Amino acid sequence: MKKIILCVAILYSGFTFAQDGGYFFGGFESNSQWLLDDEGLNFIAPEDQFRSNNYFRLDYNLGKFTAGAQYETYLPAALLGYAPIYNGNNGIGTYYLNFKHKTLDLTAGYFYEQFGNGLILRSFEDRQLGINNAMKGVRVIFTPLDYLNFTGVYGKTRNGFDVSEGITQGIDANLDISEALKIEEIELSIGASYVGRYQSSGTNDSIPSNVNAYGGRFNFVAGDFYGGIEAIAKGPDVIANEGQISSNKLYDGTAMQVDLGYARKGLGVNATFRRLENFSFYADRLAEGNVYNQELISYTPALTKQQDYMLTNIYVYNAQPRLIIESYDQRAGEVGAQVDLYYKIKNGTALGGKYGTKVAGNFSYWAGLDAEYNIENRWYEAKFIGKGPKLFRDLSIEVKKKLSKKWSTVATFQNVIVDKGIVYGGALEDEENIKASIAVLEGTYKFEGSKSTRLVLQHLWAEKDRKNWVAGVLEYNFNSNFALYIADNWNYGDTDIHYYSVGGSYSKGRTRLGVNYGRQRGGLICVGGVCRYVPENTGVTANLTVSF
């Protein structure tokens, strides 16, 4: 009730203290499941067979003021794989009041923010992953000059319908050197960030109440070349595991990311190197390592190619920034790189044909830090790179070819090696790496008007785990609004289980409705390099989105 009254007051303040000519905007999103028993999967539907996540957002802009709130329900329970803290709850999840005038941008309430690449701080919402780590407090953005800005934040991080115990504060500064010095030949910019977390340590004086992180970055664009480097150092803190402090011993952490690229018409190359050592940073020290990505301060997504197909998404990588010193598992972080190559073969050539041919390649390699561990004394020492255990290696190539005005095709091949512990969320198993190759062929045919059909055929070969898979998707678009599909993943190499699905979607203006029935393959679901685990299940799902 207090939150509702506060939201009304915020909206009213926007109406009262601004000029005429305001407008509303927002949206509604509903994601629901009806879970069903399935003997083939040995899946027994839970007592709460119906589960639904719903979000209603309403914003109002009136001149220099913008106010808004988001109401959420997770009734009778949240979707499978979401943080249990949401189960059975509903209420105002976020609210804010924003004021903008010339050089000042002020927000009170809940807000989202990112410093640099997000390594040191990123607050964001992703409903598909069940992440909403908005900060509740105050954010001030000050832009005294066109080439200089400062951002300050202070508040607590959202945790379900509550907030974190710890308080996060930070300041970020950005300077466009080229703009300041009127340099036209090259674009140069620098930035610096500070983020600190305060959390009472109670009577335990060996645990620091304040943990601070400092970082800097440099970016450039010179002709067709671009790049940047960002480095972060995090102060000493305890490490936690499954909600318990492992010991009172303190460990600091570091992060570094380097990006280099080249881009011109028809050709692009981008390379990224990153090293993370003990770089988990949460708004509550006991939240470290939680599988639901709640109360995150730092943002360390997996830097690998984001795959689009059912079988290419079975063996994916989840970033490993944590420090773990246990008898059953030791790790200190990760180091690795990825390289993307894009090339268009020109129209009219032998390989390009009439419409040209687009080729994209990706290589990524990630390893655990090469480190020595002393479990008894809770001690470790890591090399900068070294020869740590292989966690993930991916090599893929994609060829897009338009054959005619009506036919277009995509051919993909991927070869991947991944530690079994990454896939199933357990201890690392360096000698149990899964090796797999996946081939995908996709074809789309456009009929008269806006009708089209799409067929995707896929096959996966694996030496271990569940061995071979075959999959297919057939989709028919009646027009730009209405589409139906049928799909199946068949693990014929081991379990002989079909993960079938049938459904469709209808869109009209700003409204979209999707419904499907079938089986969900268990495992990691990743969006933008951030993953959550979803258990196997069977049922009917419905998704409704409306914006206004």
N, C-alpha and C positions, 0 to 999 in steps of 0.2 A: 504494500500500500504506500509506503514512504517513497518508493521508486516511482510509482505512478504519479503521485502528487508532485514530485520533483520534475518529472518529464513534462507535466502540464505547465508547471511554472516556467520551465525553460522555453517551451513553445510560446507561451504567453509573453515572455520577455522579448522574444523575437518580434512578435506582433506589435508590441507597445513602443519599443524604442527605435523603430526603423521607419523608413518612408513607405509611401503607398506603392502598390504594384507588385505585391508578392505572389508566389505560386507554390503549390505543393508538388512533390515528386517522391517516388519511392517504388516499392515492389513487394510482391508476396511470392514465397517459394515453399512448396510442400513436397517432402520426400517420404514415402510410406512403403511399408512391407507387410504382407500377410504371409507368415511363415507356415510351411506345411511339412508334415512328417514325410521322410523319404528313406525307405529301407535300403535302396541302392547306395545311398551315401552314409547309411547308419546315422542319419540325422533325425533327432526327435525335436519337434518344435517346442520352444519354451512355453511356459504358462502364459506369458504375454505374447501371443502369436501376432497380434497387430502392433506394429511399432511405427512411429511417425515423428519426423523432425520438421518443424514448421517455423518460418521466419516471416514476419511482417515488418517492413521498414517504412517509416513515414518521415519525410524531411520537408521543411518549409524555408524558403528563401525570401527575404524581404530586405532588399537593398544591401547594406553592409553586413547584415546578420543572417546566419543560417542556423537553424535548430533542427534536431531530429532525435528519433528513438527507434529502437528495434525490439519488438516483442517476439519471444520465442516460446515454443512448447515442445516438449519431448514426452508425449503421452500416448499410451500408458508407459512407454519406455522408449529410449533412444534406439536408433538403428544398430544392428549388430556391428561390433567393432569400434563403436564410439565410446568415449570415456564414461564409465559408470556414474560419474558425478552428475551427469545430465538426466539419468533415468528418472522418469516420473515427475520431472520439474517443469515449471513454466513461469514466465514473468518477463519483466523488462530486462533484456540482456545488456543493452548499451543505450546511452543517451549523451547528447552533447549540445553545446551552444558555441557557435563560432562567430568571430567578428574580424572583418578584413577592412583595412583602410590604408591606402598608400603603402607605406613601408612595414606595416604591422599586420600580423596574422595571429590571432589569439583564440585558443580553444580551451574550453573547460568541460569536464565530463570525460567521456571515453573518446580515444583517438587512436589512429594508426600512424606509425612513423618508421622510417628507415634511415640509418646513417651509412653512407658509402654503399658497399656491396651488401650490407646487412650482416656482415660477419660479427660486428660488435653490437648491433641492435637492429631488429626488425620486428615490428608488431603488425600483424595482418590477420585476415579472416579467409579461411578456405573451408566452405561447408562440406565439400566432398570428403575432406580429410578429417573433419571434426575439429578444426583448429580455429580458435578465436582468442588470441592473446593481446587484445586491445588493452591499452593502458588507461587507467582511471585517475585523472589528476588534471594537470595543466600543461599545455604546450604553447610555446611562444616562438614565432618565426619573425625575425627582424631582418629586413633587407635595406640597409642604409644606402647602398649603391647598387647599380645594375650588375656589378661584377663581384659583389660581396654579400653573403647572407649568413645568419646565425640561427640555430634552432636549439631551444632549450626544452627539456621534458622533465616532469616530476610526477610520480604517481605509483600506483600499484597495478600489477598485471592481473587481468581477468582470469579466474579459475572457476569454470562453471558459472553459477549465478553469484559467486562470491569473488573475492580478490585475494591475491597472494599475501602472505605474511610479510615478505620483504618489500622494501620501497626502492624503486629504481629512479635514478636521476641521471641526466646526461646533457651534454652540450656538443653541438656539431657546428663546424665552420667551413665554408667553401669560398675559395677565391679563384676567379677566372683571370689568370695572369695575362692572357692575350688581350682580353677586353680592357683590362686596367692599363696595359702598356701600349694599346693600339697596334698590336702585332697581327698582321693579316696572313702571313705565310704559314703559320703553324698555330694550332690551338693547344694551349697549356692551361692546366688547372690543378690546384692542390686542395687538400682537405684534411681536417684534423678532428678527432672525436674523443670524447671522454664519456664513459658510462660507469656508474657505481651502483652497487646494491647494498642497502643497509638492512640487516635483519638481526634482531636481538639474539645474543648467544646465551642468554640466561645466566646461570651460575658457572658455566664452563668457560673459563678465561682463555683456554687454549684454542677456542674457535673464534675466528675474527668476525666482528660485527659488520665491518665494512670490507667489501671486495671491489676493487677498482680495475677498470680496463682502459687502456689508452691506445689510440691508433692514429695512423696517418696514411695518406694516399696521394698518388700522383697520376695524372692522366694526360695523354697527348693524342693529337690527330695531325699527321703531316702528310698531305697529299692523299695517297691511297692507303697509307699505313696508319694504324692506331694501336693504342696499348695503354696499360696502366698497371700499377702495383699498389697493394694495400697490405699493411702489416699491423698486427694487434698484439699487445702484451696484456695478459690478465694476471692480477695479483694473487698471492697465495690464498688457498681455500681448502677446506676438507673435501673429500670425495664421498659420494653417497651411492648406495646400491639398493634398489627395491625399497626405498623409503627409510633406509637406515644408514647412519654414518659409519663408514667402514673403519675409520680410526681418526684420532685427533691430529694425525700428522698432516702438514700442510703442503700443497703442491701448487706451483704457478702454471700458467699455460700460455701458449702462443698460437698465432694463426698468420699465414701469409698466402696471398693469392696474386698471381701474375698473369696478365692477359696480353696477348699480342695478336694482331690481325692485319690482313691485307684484303682490300675489296675494290674491285672495279667491275665494269659491265661484263657479265658472263663468267666471272671468277671471284671466288672468295675463300680465304683461308683464315681460320681462327684457332688459336691455341691457348689453353689455360693450364697453369700449374698451381697446385694448392698443397699446402702442408698444414695440418692441424695437430697440435700436441696438447692433450688434456684441455680441450677447448669446448667443454659443455658449460653453458652459462644459463642459469635459471633464476627466476624471481624468488624462488624458495629453494634453499640448498637441498632439501629432502626430495624435491621433484626431479632431481637429476636421474636420467635413465628411464623415466616413465615412458611406456610404450605408446602413449596417446599424445605425445608432443604438447603437453599442457605446460603453461607458465614459462615458455621459452623466452629468452632475451636475445641470444645469438641465433643467427640463421646460417646453417651449414648444410645446404641441400647436396644430394649426390650430383656431381658434375659429370654426367654421362648423357648419351643420346636418349631423348625421351621417345620411346617406341610407341607405335600406333596400333599394333595388331595383338590379337589374343595370345598367340604362342610366343611372340617376342617379349611379352610382358610376364612370362612365368619366372625367368631367372633375371631379376633386376638387382640393382645395387642400392644399398642404404648406407649413407655416410657414417663413418665410424670415428667421431671426434673424442670419444670418452677415454678416460684412464681407468683401467680395471686391474687390480693386483689381488687376485684370488687364486686359490689352489687349483680351481677348475678352469680358470681363464685368465690370461694376461694380455693386455693391449694398452697402448699409450696414445693412439691416434692413428692418423692416416697420412699418406703422401702419394701423390700421383698427378696425372695429367690427362687431358683429352685434346684431340685435334679434329677439327671439322674442315672438310673440303667441299666446296660447291663449284661446279663447272657446267656451263651450257655449251654443248656442241652446236655450232652455228647452223642456221637454216641453209638448205641447199647443198650441204656437204654429204659425203657418202654415209657417214654415221649419223649426221644430224637429220637428214631427210628433209621433207617439205616444211615441217614444223619445228625442227630442232630437237635436241635430246638433252635432258637435264640429268646430271650425275651428282650424287652426294655421297661422300664417304666419311666415316667416323672411326677413330681409334681412341680407346681410353684404357688406362691401366692404373689400378689403385692397389696399394699395398699397406700393410700395417707398418708402423715405425719399427725400425731395427733397434731393439732395446734389450737391456739386461734387467732382470727382475730379482729382487730378494723378498720373497713372500713373508718370511719371518720378521724382517725388520721394516716391511712396508716401504721398500726403497726401489727406485728404478733409475736407469740412465739411458737416454735415447740418442741415436745419431741423427744428424740432420736429414739424411736420406738413407744410406746404407742398403742392406739387402733384407728388408722385412718380409714377412709372410705375404704371399700373393692373396689378395682378397677378391679382385675382380679384373677381368680383361675382356674387352669387347672390341670386335672388329666387324664393321658392317658397311655395306654398299647398297645404294638405292638408285635405280634408273627409272626416270619418268619419261614416257614416250607417247606423244599424241600421234596416232596412226592416221586419223582422218578427222573430219569435222565432227563425226559421231563417236569414234572410238578413241579411248585413251587408256593407257596401261601403266602399271607400276610394278617393277620387279625388285625384290629385296632379298639380300642374303646376309645372315648374321652368324658369327661364330663367337661364342661366349664361354668363359671359364669363371666360375664363382665359387667361393667358399660356402659349403653347405650351411654353416652357422649363420651366414648373412641371410640366406633364403628363408630359414626357419626360425631366426631370432634366438638361437642358442649360442653356446660357446663356439669359438672359432675352431675349425677342424682342418688344419693346413693340408693334411694328407687325404682329405675327403672332398677335394674340389670336384664340382660337377662340370662336365664339359658337354656342350651342346651346340648344334648347328641348326639354323632355322632358315627355311626358304619360303618366300611368299610371292604369289602372283595375283595381282589385282587388275580387273578390267571393268571399265565403265562404258556403257553404250547409251547415247542420248537419242530418244525418239523425237518425233515432232512435238512442238510445243515445249513444255517443261517436264515431260515424262522421261525417266531414265531408269536403268537397272545397273546394279553393281554386284560383281561376283568376286569373292576373295577366297583363294585356296592356299592352305598353309601346311607345312610339315616340319616337325622337330625331331632330330636324332640326338639321343643322349646316351652316354656310356654308363651312367649311374642314375641314382634317384629313381624316377618313374619311367625312365627310358623314353620310348618313342610316342609321339602324338601326331594326330592329323586333325585339321580344323577347316571349317568352311563357313562363309557368310554369304547369303543371298539377300539383296535388298532391292526393293522396287519403290520408286518415287512416282506416285500418281500425278503429282504436280509439286510446286514449290512449297506446298503446305502439308501434304499428307504422304507418309511413307510407312511401309511395312518391311519386316525383315525376319529371317530365320537363321539360326546359327547353331553350331555344334563343335565342341572340343572333345575329341575321343582319345583317351589314353590307352591305346591298344597294346602298348609295350609292357604294361605291368598290371594295372588295376582293372582294365576293360570297362572303365566308367565313361559314360557320355555326359558332358556338361552342356546340355542343350538349352536353347533359349529362343523364344518367339515373341515378337512384339511390334510396336509401331509408335509413331508420333504424329501429332497434328498441331500445326502452328497457324495462328490467325492474328495478324497485327503484332501486338506486344505480348501475346499469350501463347504458351506452348504446353502441350500435354503429352506425356510419354507413358506407355504402359507395356510391361512385359512379364512373361511367366517363364520360369526355368530354374536351372541350377547355377549356383555361384561357386566357382572354383576357389578354394581357400588359398590364402597367401597374401603377399604384399600388394597393395594398391598404391601407386605412386602418382603424384601430381607435382610437376615442377621440381622433381628430385626429392620431395618429402614423401615419406611412406607411412601407411598404417596397415596393420594386419587385419584381415577379414576371414572369419571362419567359414568353412563350407556350409551351405544352406540351400534350401529350396523354397520357392514361394512366388508370390505375385508382388511386383513393385510398381509404383506409380509416382510420376514426377510432374508437378505443375509449377510453372513460373509465370508470373504476371508482372509487368512493369508499367509505370505510368509517370 
